[in-house]
């Protein structure tokens, strides 16, 4: 099996070298670039399976890089690195399309663990649901093809948004706490920071719900978490009543 490819984007040579060394020790193929603009040329030739992206970069910062990749429908998983520890900065990174966020200084072993978790979850996704398709009213999920359609139209989800939706589908009708979603979708504990779940739920609703103010599919269970429902089944039961 060919090693997974990781692109490291950081303008501090010492940090790039540290990350590169540890990732190669873990069996990854690694290449590094040192400014935001270089990302777009490198991904054409290197085709990374995941990007480690520093926030503060010359020419184009990490937010801009992340946003541009997503507007180009490039769904490569992104772990954003930053020296900023505020929750608002983490949320901003996720809002721009990052799948995960780590603050400096960080443990190289934890970075490797998070990379492995993301890649493991992605490779295992088609096996999580046996159905060839999952229908939830006007939403249809095709696990084998990793596709989602709403009203018959394809919807572009980031890898983490897709994993979250598929996990909700697997447990549809069940109330899931934010901590359960963290463990099930991110494959590790987020040290109590469950806001990452709320951010991804918000993004997912923006893409699949007709009305995000009164969502029909992903329902908030106050003080607990979320539940995925099928509104068409409710309508069917009502018609039989």
C-alpha positions in Angstrom: 0.0 0.0 0.0 1.4 3.4 -0.9 2.0 5.8 2.0 -0.5 8.6 2.5 0.7 12.0 1.3 0.8 15.0 3.7 1.5 18.6 2.6 3.0 20.7 5.4 2.5 24.5 4.9 4.4 26.6 7.5 6.9 29.4 7.1 8.9 28.5 10.1 11.6 26.1 8.9 12.2 24.6 12.4 8.5 23.7 12.8 8.3 22.3 9.2 11.3 20.2 9.8 9.9 18.9 13.1 6.6 18.0 11.6 8.2 16.5 8.5 10.5 14.3 10.6 7.7 13.0 12.8 5.4 12.3 9.9 8.0 10.4 8.0 8.8 8.4 11.1 5.0 7.5 11.2 5.2 6.3 7.6 3.8 9.2 5.7 5.2 10.8 2.5 5.7 14.5 3.2 6.4 17.6 1.2 6.7 21.2 2.5 5.9 24.6 1.2 6.5 27.9 3.0 3.8 30.4 1.8 0.1 30.3 1.0 0.3 30.8 -2.7 2.7 27.8 -3.1 -0.1 25.5 -1.9 -2.1 25.7 -5.1 0.8 24.7 -7.4 2.0 22.0 -5.1 -1.3 20.2 -4.8 -1.5 19.8 -8.5 1.7 17.7 -8.6 1.7 16.2 -5.2 -2.0 15.4 -4.7 -1.9 15.3 -0.9 -4.3 13.2 1.2 -4.2 15.8 3.9 -2.8 19.3 4.5 -1.2 20.7 7.7 -1.8 24.4 7.3 -0.4 27.2 9.4 -2.6 30.2 9.9 0.0 33.0 9.7 1.7 32.7 6.3 3.3 35.1 3.8 1.5 36.0 0.6 -1.8 34.3 1.6 -2.8 33.4 5.1 -4.2 30.1 6.2 -7.8 31.4 6.3 -7.5 32.6 2.7 -5.9 29.3 1.5 -8.6 27.2 3.2 -11.4 29.3 1.9 -10.0 29.3 -1.7 -9.6 25.5 -1.6 -13.2 25.0 -0.5 -14.5 27.4 -3.1 -12.7 25.4 -5.7 -14.5 22.3 -4.3 -11.2 20.8 -3.2 -12.2 18.8 -0.1 -8.8 17.6 1.0 -8.8 17.4 4.8 -7.1 20.3 6.5 -5.6 20.6 10.0 -5.0 24.2 10.8 -2.1 25.3 13.1 -2.0 28.5 15.0 -0.4 30.2 18.0 -3.7 31.8 18.8 -5.5 29.9 21.6 -8.8 31.8 21.7 -12.0 29.8 21.0 -13.1 32.5 18.5 -9.9 31.8 16.4 -10.6 28.1 16.4 -14.1 28.7 15.3 -12.9 31.0 12.5 -10.6 28.3 11.2 -13.4 25.8 11.1 -15.7 28.4 9.5 -13.2 28.7 6.6 -13.4 25.0 6.0 -10.7 23.4 8.2 -11.5 19.9 9.6 -9.4 20.3 12.7 -7.5 23.0 14.6 -4.4 22.7 16.8 -2.6 25.4 18.8 1.1 25.9 19.1 3.1 24.6 20.8 1.7 21.1 20.1 2.8 17.6 20.6 4.0 16.0 17.3 2.6 12.7 18.6 -0.8 14.2 19.0 -0.6 15.7 15.5 0.2 12.3 14.1 -2.7 10.8 16.1 -5.1 13.3 14.7 -3.9 12.8 11.1 -4.3 9.0 11.5 -7.8 9.5 13.0 -9.0 11.7 10.1 -7.6 9.3 7.4 -8.9 6.2 9.2 -12.3 7.7 9.4 -12.3 8.6 5.8 -11.2 5.2 4.6 -13.7 3.4 6.8 -16.7 5.5 5.8 -18.3 3.3 3.1 -18.3 0.4 5.6 -20.3 2.2 8.3 -23.7 1.9 6.6 -24.8 -1.2 4.7 -27.5 0.5 2.6 -26.7 1.5 -1.0 -28.5 4.7 -0.2 -30.1 6.4 2.8 -33.2 8.5 2.2 -34.3 11.2 4.6 -37.2 13.0 2.9 -35.6 15.2 0.2 -32.1 14.2 1.3 -30.4 11.1 -0.1 -27.0 9.9 1.0 -24.9 7.4 -1.1 -22.3 6.0 1.2 -20.4 3.9 -1.4 -20.1 7.0 -3.7 -19.6 9.4 -0.9 -22.4 11.6 -2.4 -25.2 13.6 -1.0 -28.2 15.0 -2.9 -30.9 17.4 -1.8 -34.0 17.7 -4.0 -32.0 15.6 -6.5 -29.2 18.1 -6.7 -25.6 17.2 -5.6 -24.4 19.0 -2.4 -20.7 19.5 -1.8 -19.7 18.6 1.8 -16.3 18.8 3.3 -15.0 15.4 4.5 -15.8 16.1 8.1 -19.3 17.4 7.2 -19.9 14.2 5.3 -18.6 12.0 8.2 -20.8 13.9 10.6 -23.9 13.4 8.4 -23.2 9.7 7.8 -22.7 9.1 11.6 -26.0 10.8 12.2 -27.6 8.6 9.6 -26.2 5.5 11.2 -27.8 6.6 14.5 -30.9 8.3 13.0 -33.7 8.9 15.5 -31.3 8.7 18.5 -30.3 11.6 20.6 -26.5 12.0 20.5 -24.6 14.1 22.9 -21.9 16.4 21.6 -19.3 14.2 23.3 -20.6 11.1 21.5 -20.4 13.0 18.3 -16.8 14.0 19.0 -15.7 10.5 19.7 -17.7 9.0 16.9 -16.8 11.5 14.2 -13.5 12.9 15.2 -12.2 9.6 16.8 -10.7 11.3 19.8 -11.7 13.5 22.8 -11.5 17.2 22.2 -10.6 18.0 25.8 -14.1 19.2 26.5 -14.2 21.7 23.6 -17.5 20.6 22.1 -18.1 23.8 20.1 -16.4 22.2 17.1 -19.5 20.0 16.9 -21.9 23.0 16.9 -19.8 24.7 14.2 -20.0 21.7 11.9 -23.7 21.1 12.6 -24.3 24.7 11.6 -22.4 24.3 8.3 -24.2 21.0 7.6 -27.6 22.6 8.2 -26.7 25.5 5.8 -26.2 22.9 3.0 -29.0 20.4 3.6 -31.8 22.2 5.4 -34.5 24.2 3.6 -34.9 26.5 6.7 -32.0 26.7 9.1 -34.1 28.6 11.7 -36.4 25.6 12.0 -34.4 22.6 10.8 -36.4 19.5 10.0 -33.6 17.0 9.8 -30.9 17.8 12.3 -32.9 18.8 15.4 -31.3 20.4 18.5 -32.0 18.6 21.8 -31.6 21.4 24.3 -28.7 20.8 26.9 -28.0 17.4 25.3 -27.0 17.4 21.6 -28.6 16.6 18.3 -30.9 14.1 16.6 -31.3 13.3 12.9 -35.0 12.8 11.9 -36.8 12.0 8.7 -39.6 14.6 8.3 -41.3 12.5 5.7 -41.9 9.7 8.2 -43.6 12.1 10.5 -45.9 13.3 7.7 -46.8 9.6 6.9 -47.7 8.9 10.5 -49.8 12.0 10.7 -51.7 11.0 7.6 -52.5 7.6 9.2 -53.7 9.2 12.4 
